[in-house]
Amino acid sequence: MMKILVTSAIELTAAQMSKIQKAVTKKYGSEAKISTVVNPKLIGGLTITVGSRQFDGSLRSKIDQIKKMLGEGTIS
């Protein structure tokens, strides 16, 4: 069984977890054991880690990207 780590800014609802489970099953073709972590520093959104791959849909990363484009570095 594949292990997946989902990190979100706030606790996810059962409906949100169900959507993530369905998306993972569709993408990888098998059920997965999903662990969750809450990290308020993400501000919003979430990150999904599958093995060594990380998909970052957090607001924190979007803000950092914009600041980097503007030449101001990242937010601490």
Summary of the structure (lengths in Angstrom):
residues: 76
radius of gyration: 14.0
end to end distance: 36.2
largest distance: 42.8
contacts: 195
relative contact order: 0.23
helix: 38%
strand: 30%
